[in-house]
Amino acid sequence: MLQAGTNHSSEQLKGAIILAGGDSKRLGRPKALLDFHGRSLIEIMVDRLGKLFSEITLVTDRPELYPELPVRIIGDLLEHKDKSPLRGIHAGLSSSSHPYQFVAACDMPFLNLDLIKYMSRFAASNDAVVPCTLGQYYQPLHAFYKRSCIDIIERQVGLGRYKVSEFYENLQIRFITLPEIIRFDPGQESFININTWEDYEKALAIMAGRGETG
């Protein structure tokens, strides 16, 4: 079994949240369970984040799919609302006393721990820390969020506004610029996610090119 949070170095951070609530309609199956050379995508992500964070929370409406993962598993708290990553972020932040946490989607196999550690430097003094890639394109599901976001998310969802970046106007945010990102991740592979079978094949090819087997 995977052991999350086994690296108890002085640099270890406290909380990470993985969102696994999407329907994966284009794939036709839960993307978190995609096979990467004998290991599921979610296992790879938990293993990688466990090297940096002492506690990992998985937000999902299908907990039965993940019976042996060494994580806290919770569901959305804002029921009877449209599905949205905002609900997952809200649930993850609300379920823990950690002042801030890193949030990632469940389909990002190439998370760069050095980039995440760099981003964490700004988390305590801002409501959010969000990468901003070429063309002012936000990466809201590769970001740190503070508990101060909880009430703001509730108001946003109450207004029927479910796009994550739409509540940024109410936050103090430290945006991580493209030059900062490239220092740690020149190919910006951290932000690769898997929505289609073509994406999956490309991810397998990148992993093979790195000499990784999952």
Long-range contacts (C-beta under 8 A, 24 or more apart in sequence): 1-68, 1-70, 2-43, 2-46, 2-47, 2-50, 2-69, 2-70, 3-50, 3-70, 4-46, 4-47, 4-49, 4-50, 4-53, 4-55, 4-56, 4-70, 4-71, 5-50, 5-53, 5-54, 5-55, 5-56, 5-70, 6-50, 7-50, 7-51, 7-52, 8-54, 11-52, 11-117, 12-52, 12-53, 12-54, 13-52, 13-53, 13-54, 13-102, 13-117, 13-120, 14-53, 14-54, 14-55, 14-98, 14-101, 15-53, 15-54, 15-55, 15-56, 15-57, 15-96, 15-98, 15-100, 15-101, 15-102, 16-49, 16-52, 16-53, 16-55, 16-56, 16-57, 16-101, 16-102, 16-103, 16-104, 17-56, 17-57, 17-58, 17-59, 17-88, 17-89, 17-92, 17-93, 17-101, 17-102, 17-103, 17-104, 18-42, 18-45, 18-46, 18-49, 18-56, 18-57, 18-58, 18-59, 18-71, 18-104, 18-105, 18-106, 19-59, 19-85, 19-88, 19-89, 19-92, 19-103, 19-104, 19-105, 19-106, 19-141, 20-58, 20-59, 20-60, 20-62, 20-66, 20-106, 21-59, 21-60, 21-61, 21-76, 21-83, 21-85, 21-87, 21-88, 22-83, 22-105, 22-106, 23-83, 26-195, 26-196, 27-194, 27-195, 27-196, 27-197, 27-200, 30-62, 30-65, 31-106, 31-107, 31-194, 31-195, 32-65, 32-66, 32-106, 32-107, 33-65, 34-107, 34-194, 34-200, 36-109, 36-203, 36-204, 36-207, 36-214, 37-207, 37-213, 37-214, 38-213, 38-214, 39-214, 41-106, 41-107, 41-109, 41-194, 42-66, 42-69, 42-106, 43-69, 44-109, 44-214, 45-104, 45-106, 45-108, 45-109, 45-111, 46-70, 46-71, 48-111, 48-113, 49-102, 49-104, 49-111, 51-113, 52-113, 52-116, 52-117, 53-102, 55-96, 55-98, 57-92, 57-95, 57-96, 57-101, 58-106, 59-88, 59-91, 59-92, 72-96, 78-154, 78-157, 81-157, 81-162, 82-160, 82-162, 84-157, 84-162, 84-163, 84-164, 85-140, 85-141, 85-164, 86-153, 86-156, 86-157, 86-162, 86-163, 86-164, 86-167, 87-157, 89-145, 89-149, 89-153, 89-164, 90-149, 90-150, 90-153, 90-154, 90-157, 93-145, 93-146, 93-147, 93-149, 93-150, 93-153, 94-150, 98-147, 99-124, 99-146, 99-147, 100-124, 100-144, 100-145, 100-146, 100-147, 101-144, 101-145, 102-143, 102-144, 103-141, 103-142, 103-143, 103-144, 103-145, 104-141, 104-142, 105-141, 105-142, 105-193, 107-193, 107-194, 107-195, 108-141, 108-142, 108-190, 108-191, 108-192, 108-193, 109-192, 109-194, 109-203, 109-207, 110-189, 110-190, 110-192, 110-203, 110-206, 111-142, 111-190, 112-184, 112-185, 112-189, 112-190, 114-184, 114-185, 115-176, 115-181, 115-184, 115-185, 115-190, 118-176, 118-180, 118-183, 118-184, 119-143, 119-144, 119-176, 120-144, 122-174, 125-174, 126-171, 126-172, 126-173, 126-174, 127-152, 127-171, 127-172, 127-173, 128-168, 128-171, 128-172, 128-173, 128-174, 129-173, 129-174, 129-176, 130-168, 130-173, 130-174, 130-175, 130-176, 131-175, 131-176, 131-181, 131-190, 131-191, 132-175, 132-176, 132-177, 132-178, 133-178, 133-181, 133-188, 133-191, 134-178, 138-164, 138-165, 138-168, 139-191, 140-164, 140-165, 141-193, 142-190, 142-191
